Amino acid sequence: MAEHAYAPVRHDHNAFLERAAKKPGFQAAYDGLAEEAALAHQLLKARARAGLTQAHVAEKMGTTTSAVSRLESAGKHSPSLTTLRRYAEAVGCQLQVKLVPRQ
């Protein structure tokens, strides 16, 4: 049995978006996930800044690694404020929620 070296597949996100934008309904769906994507980005950034793995955060929150993974996945989960507070505390942050007037 021959061994194969791992070769990651290169992903060009901008090219992907360009192709996907040509599909009907894509842009509306993509735009609809902007807030979720921004939240997921903030969660990932806070966890990285804290130097923690998903397993570490899960342990601090008293939950599973898969639950933390779902929480950090944009559009797949709508977390409660209680869950977001627990995550924030686990990564050494304070949760702030605010309403911003539309321009």
Backbone as ProteinMPNN parsed JSONL, in Angstrom:
{"seq_chain_A": "MAEHAYAPVRHDHNAFLERAAKKPGFQAAYDGLAEEAALAHQLLKARARAGLTQAHVAEKMGTTTSAVSRLESAGKHSPSLTTLRRYAEAVGCQLQVKLVPRQ", "coords_chain_A": {"N_chain_A": [[0.84, -1.177, 0.0], [0.759, 2.07, -0.986], [1.941, 5.117, 0.397], [0.444, 8.292, 0.631], [1.246, 11.653, 0.338], [-0.02, 14.358, 2.193], [-1.785, 16.84, 0.579], [-2.903, 19.932, 0.638], [-5.907, 21.42, -0.63], [-5.953, 24.183, -2.645], [-7.65, 27.18, -2.042], [-9.373, 29.728, -3.513], [-10.937, 32.274, -2.387], [-12.083, 34.664, -3.365], [-12.403, 34.09, -6.104], [-14.208, 32.001, -5.862], [-16.444, 33.39, -4.794], [-16.992, 35.067, -6.938], [-17.795, 33.262, -8.944], [-20.003, 32.103, -7.627], [-21.699, 34.286, -7.294], [-23.0, 34.532, -9.668], [-25.086, 32.819, -9.603], [-28.615, 32.441, -9.267], [-30.227, 34.142, -6.622], [-28.078, 33.945, -4.899], [-26.65, 36.297, -4.028], [-28.473, 37.674, -2.373], [-28.84, 35.787, -0.329], [-26.224, 35.581, 0.61], [-25.715, 38.212, 1.472], [-27.569, 38.28, 3.511], [-26.363, 36.832, 5.476], [-24.429, 38.386, 6.578], [-24.327, 39.65, 9.172], [-24.213, 37.409, 10.872], [-21.825, 36.285, 9.983], [-20.032, 38.298, 10.703], [-20.272, 38.188, 13.486], [-19.344, 35.56, 13.96], [-16.713, 35.887, 13.106], [-15.777, 37.687, 15.046], [-15.972, 36.051, 17.325], [-14.107, 34.021, 16.729], [-11.775, 35.569, 16.56], [-11.568, 36.55, 19.174], [-11.199, 34.167, 20.592], [-8.763, 33.3, 19.517], [-7.121, 35.403, 20.319], [-7.172, 34.941, 23.029], [-5.742, 32.661, 23.076], [-6.796, 30.082, 23.051], [-8.098, 26.773, 22.432], [-10.924, 25.27, 20.724], [-11.727, 23.169, 22.326], [-10.746, 23.929, 24.849], [-12.31, 26.23, 25.314], [-14.846, 25.067, 25.315], [-14.647, 23.444, 27.598], [-14.394, 25.422, 29.602], [-16.881, 26.609, 29.317], [-18.534, 24.588, 29.993], [-19.569, 22.812, 28.129], [-19.728, 21.048, 24.958], [-17.104, 20.411, 22.553], [-18.091, 20.299, 19.963], [-20.375, 21.866, 20.203], [-19.257, 24.399, 20.59], [-17.989, 24.654, 18.157], [-20.224, 24.776, 16.432], [-21.291, 27.173, 17.331], [-19.344, 28.954, 16.471], [-19.684, 28.872, 13.767], [-20.848, 30.579, 11.107], [-24.214, 31.372, 10.452], [-25.255, 28.852, 10.972], [-26.272, 28.531, 13.453], [-28.22, 30.094, 15.946], [-27.308, 31.691, 18.55], [-28.178, 32.113, 22.034], [-28.35, 35.028, 24.181], [-27.386, 34.373, 26.673], [-25.697, 32.192, 26.093], [-23.811, 33.484, 24.476], [-22.75, 35.245, 26.366], [-21.537, 33.398, 28.131], [-19.603, 32.318, 26.421], [-18.096, 34.631, 25.887], [-17.111, 35.175, 28.462], [-15.555, 32.874, 28.819], [-13.474, 33.303, 27.021], [-12.265, 35.477, 28.059], [-13.542, 37.939, 27.727], [-15.984, 40.639, 27.615], [-19.387, 40.681, 26.953], [-21.045, 42.847, 24.757], [-23.973, 44.277, 23.683], [-25.576, 46.216, 21.306], [-27.829, 48.617, 19.924], [-27.865, 50.169, 16.849], [-28.635, 53.122, 15.217], [-30.138, 53.165, 11.982], [-28.722, 54.452, 9.008]], "CA_chain_A": [[0.0, 0.0, 0.0], [1.581, 3.273, -1.119], [1.528, 6.242, 1.217], [0.249, 9.532, -0.119], [1.494, 12.86, 1.116], [-1.15, 15.278, 2.28], [-1.648, 18.031, -0.257], [-4.118, 20.723, 0.813], [-6.502, 21.997, -1.827], [-5.884, 25.648, -2.605], [-8.978, 27.792, -2.146], [-9.379, 31.148, -3.855], [-12.269, 32.695, -1.94], [-12.624, 35.684, -4.27], [-12.856, 33.407, -7.324], [-15.419, 31.282, -5.487], [-17.537, 34.358, -4.698], [-17.297, 35.55, -8.295], [-18.596, 32.217, -9.606], [-21.254, 31.914, -6.906], [-22.54, 35.466, -7.477], [-23.756, 34.374, -10.91], [-26.229, 31.934, -9.344], [-29.788, 33.178, -8.789], [-30.49, 34.133, -5.19], [-26.871, 33.873, -4.079], [-26.274, 37.563, -3.404], [-29.402, 37.963, -1.279], [-28.53, 34.852, 0.754], [-24.904, 35.952, 1.12], [-25.885, 39.463, 2.215], [-28.347, 37.966, 4.7], [-25.5, 36.209, 6.486], [-23.358, 39.32, 6.943], [-24.25, 39.834, 10.616], [-23.749, 36.15, 11.448], [-20.412, 36.136, 9.632], [-19.289, 39.258, 11.525], [-20.237, 37.644, 14.842], [-18.441, 34.4, 13.951], [-15.35, 36.427, 13.008], [-15.433, 38.23, 16.36], [-15.772, 34.926, 18.238], [-12.825, 33.389, 16.39], [-10.709, 36.51, 16.902], [-11.455, 36.585, 20.638], [-10.624, 32.893, 21.03], [-7.353, 33.309, 19.118], [-6.441, 36.372, 21.187], [-7.054, 34.289, 24.338], [-4.846, 31.523, 22.92], [-7.533, 28.884, 23.448], [-8.693, 25.901, 21.417], [-12.357, 25.067, 20.938], [-11.864, 22.253, 23.463], [-10.555, 24.717, 26.061], [-13.49, 27.077, 25.49], [-15.943, 24.174, 25.679], [-14.458, 23.059, 28.998], [-14.701, 26.583, 30.436], [-18.307, 26.879, 29.21], [-19.296, 23.429, 30.454], [-20.287, 22.271, 26.979], [-18.909, 20.191, 24.106], [-16.345, 21.06, 21.485], [-18.956, 20.447, 18.787], [-21.266, 23.009, 20.445], [-18.454, 25.601, 20.339], [-17.8, 24.691, 16.706], [-21.478, 25.275, 15.85], [-21.399, 28.575, 17.721], [-18.404, 29.724, 15.662], [-20.015, 28.694, 12.353], [-21.829, 31.584, 10.691], [-25.444, 30.966, 9.802], [-25.718, 27.515, 11.323], [-26.772, 28.516, 14.82], [-28.585, 31.395, 16.5], [-27.068, 31.536, 19.982], [-28.867, 33.002, 22.973], [-27.461, 35.979, 24.854], [-26.737, 33.631, 27.759], [-24.601, 31.423, 25.5], [-22.784, 34.437, 24.063], [-22.088, 35.717, 27.592], [-20.68, 32.322, 28.615], [-18.471, 32.258, 25.493], [-17.284, 35.825, 26.135], [-16.398, 34.977, 29.723], [-14.566, 31.806, 28.626], [-12.322, 33.815, 26.274], [-11.763, 36.664, 28.732], [-14.157, 39.151, 27.173], [-17.287, 41.058, 28.106], [-20.334, 40.801, 25.845], [-21.765, 44.097, 24.63], [-24.983, 44.269, 22.618], [-26.085, 47.575, 21.166], [-28.642, 48.933, 18.745], [-27.276, 51.302, 16.147], [-29.618, 53.677, 14.284], [-29.84, 53.045, 10.542], [-28.377, 55.749, 8.398]], "C_chain_A": [[0.891, 1.249, 0.0], [1.027, 4.383, -0.233], [1.428, 7.486, 0.34], [0.494, 10.709, 0.808], [0.248, 13.735, 1.088], [-0.862, 16.509, 1.436], [-2.929, 18.846, -0.134], [-4.598, 21.309, -0.512], [-6.488, 23.508, -1.668], [-7.281, 26.211, -2.835], [-8.824, 29.282, -2.407], [-10.783, 31.67, -3.558], [-12.886, 33.736, -2.872], [-13.127, 35.068, -5.57], [-14.137, 32.626, -7.045], [-16.615, 32.231, -5.448], [-17.959, 34.871, -6.071], [-18.161, 34.539, -9.046], [-19.975, 32.082, -8.958], [-22.221, 33.072, -7.131], [-23.386, 35.384, -8.735], [-24.993, 33.5, -10.729], [-27.399, 32.743, -8.795], [-29.965, 33.03, -7.275], [-29.26, 34.131, -4.307], [-26.61, 35.167, -3.33], [-27.177, 37.896, -2.228], [-29.107, 37.063, -0.076], [-27.206, 35.228, 1.412], [-25.0, 37.212, 1.973], [-26.635, 39.224, 3.517], [-27.528, 37.347, 5.812], [-24.409, 37.149, 7.005], [-23.217, 39.49, 8.452], [-23.725, 38.578, 11.3], [-22.261, 35.944, 11.185], [-19.554, 37.076, 10.476], [-19.185, 38.759, 12.965], [-19.269, 36.469, 14.924], [-16.986, 34.868, 13.903], [-14.89, 36.983, 14.362], [-15.166, 37.117, 17.364], [-14.409, 34.283, 17.996], [-11.644, 34.266, 16.788], [-10.484, 36.546, 18.418], [-10.82, 35.304, 21.167], [-9.139, 32.834, 20.703], [-6.548, 34.246, 20.02], [-6.218, 35.774, 22.579], [-6.124, 33.082, 24.289], [-5.493, 30.205, 23.301], [-7.988, 28.065, 22.243], [-10.193, 25.824, 21.677], [-12.588, 24.155, 22.137], [-11.703, 22.998, 24.788], [-11.784, 25.576, 26.355], [-14.675, 26.226, 25.936], [-15.855, 23.77, 27.148], [-14.836, 24.207, 29.934], [-16.201, 26.897, 30.438], [-19.151, 25.739, 29.776], [-20.135, 22.82, 29.351], [-19.331, 21.402, 26.167], [-18.163, 21.005, 23.062], [-17.224, 21.266, 20.255], [-19.936, 21.608, 18.966], [-20.527, 24.326, 20.193], [-18.234, 25.752, 18.837], [-19.049, 25.236, 16.016], [-21.639, 26.763, 16.131], [-20.522, 29.453, 16.835], [-18.66, 29.61, 14.158], [-21.136, 29.643, 11.962], [-23.038, 30.947, 10.025], [-25.992, 29.617, 10.195], [-26.407, 27.484, 12.674], [-27.114, 29.932, 15.246], [-28.457, 31.312, 18.013], [-27.876, 32.524, 20.825], [-27.847, 33.973, 23.566], [-26.716, 35.291, 25.998], [-25.54, 32.852, 27.237], [-23.47, 32.349, 25.087], [-22.037, 35.004, 25.268], [-21.118, 34.664, 28.124], [-19.436, 32.195, 27.729], [-17.527, 33.426, 25.776], [-16.469, 35.658, 27.415], [-15.287, 33.936, 29.564], [-13.319, 32.302, 27.907], [-11.81, 35.137, 26.847], [-12.307, 37.971, 28.193], [-15.457, 39.462, 27.905], [-18.187, 41.216, 26.893], [-20.995, 42.158, 25.895], [-22.714, 43.974, 23.45], [-25.516, 45.682, 22.52], [-26.907, 47.694, 19.898], [-28.082, 50.208, 18.139], [-28.309, 51.826, 15.152], [-29.175, 53.481, 12.831], [-29.575, 54.425, 9.991], [-29.215, 56.005, 7.176]], "O_chain_A": [[1.692, 1.438, 0.916], [-0.185, 4.568, -0.125], [2.23, 7.692, -0.571], [-0.003, 10.741, 1.934], [-0.443, 13.827, 0.073], [0.187, 17.139, 1.575], [-3.941, 18.493, -0.739], [-3.803, 21.646, -1.39], [-6.961, 24.04, -0.663], [-8.002, 25.761, -3.726], [-8.217, 30.004, -1.616], [-11.697, 31.526, -4.37], [-14.087, 33.691, -3.139], [-14.167, 35.478, -6.085], [-15.043, 32.589, -7.878], [-17.674, 31.925, -5.998], [-19.144, 35.083, -6.326], [-19.135, 34.908, -9.702], [-20.986, 31.961, -9.65], [-23.435, 32.866, -7.157], [-24.385, 36.092, -8.857], [-25.852, 33.449, -11.61], [-27.21, 33.627, -7.96], [-29.864, 31.932, -6.728], [-29.372, 34.297, -3.093], [-26.372, 35.144, -2.122], [-26.696, 38.354, -1.192], [-29.123, 37.525, 1.065], [-27.088, 35.195, 2.637], [-24.434, 37.274, 3.064], [-26.369, 39.889, 4.519], [-27.952, 37.337, 6.968], [-23.558, 36.734, 7.792], [-22.099, 39.477, 8.967], [-22.891, 38.662, 12.202], [-21.526, 35.486, 12.059], [-18.469, 36.696, 10.918], [-18.136, 38.89, 13.595], [-18.463, 36.39, 15.852], [-16.128, 34.305, 14.582], [-13.747, 36.772, 14.768], [-14.241, 37.219, 18.169], [-13.654, 34.031, 18.935], [-10.636, 33.772, 17.292], [-9.344, 36.569, 18.882], [-9.999, 35.346, 22.084], [-8.341, 32.369, 21.517], [-5.435, 33.921, 20.433], [-5.212, 36.055, 23.23], [-5.755, 32.537, 25.329], [-4.825, 29.308, 23.816], [-8.231, 28.61, 21.166], [-10.672, 26.259, 22.724], [-13.546, 24.349, 22.886], [-12.435, 22.734, 25.741], [-12.244, 25.647, 27.494], [-15.422, 26.619, 26.831], [-16.861, 23.755, 27.857], [-15.516, 23.995, 30.939], [-16.734, 27.388, 31.434], [-20.347, 25.909, 30.012], [-21.257, 22.369, 29.581], [-18.247, 21.06, 26.639], [-18.539, 22.131, 22.735], [-17.118, 22.29, 19.579], [-20.291, 22.268, 17.99], [-21.104, 25.265, 19.644], [-18.287, 26.863, 18.309], [-18.945, 26.067, 15.113], [-22.075, 27.522, 15.265], [-20.908, 30.569, 16.487], [-17.925, 30.194, 13.362], [-22.26, 29.51, 12.448], [-22.904, 30.094, 9.147], [-27.099, 29.266, 9.788], [-27.064, 26.497, 13.005], [-26.377, 30.869, 14.939], [-29.4, 30.904, 18.691], [-28.207, 33.622, 20.378], [-26.639, 33.763, 23.464], [-25.551, 35.593, 26.257], [-24.481, 32.849, 27.865], [-22.3, 32.043, 25.318], [-20.827, 35.22, 25.202], [-20.002, 34.995, 28.524], [-18.335, 31.987, 28.238], [-16.315, 33.242, 25.89], [-15.277, 35.965, 27.443], [-14.198, 34.102, 30.114], [-12.225, 31.791, 28.144], [-11.022, 35.833, 26.209], [-11.618, 38.991, 28.202], [-15.957, 38.665, 28.698], [-17.784, 41.825, 25.902], [-21.459, 42.586, 26.952], [-22.304, 43.61, 22.348], [-25.87, 46.286, 23.532], [-26.701, 46.962, 18.93], [-27.856, 51.198, 18.835], [-28.811, 51.061, 14.328], [-27.996, 53.613, 12.501], [-30.13, 55.424, 10.449], [-29.066, 57.044, 6.533]]}, "name": "protein", "num_of_chains": 1, "seq": "MAEHAYAPVRHDHNAFLERAAKKPGFQAAYDGLAEEAALAHQLLKARARAGLTQAHVAEKMGTTTSAVSRLESAGKHSPSLTTLRRYAEAVGCQLQVKLVPRQ"}
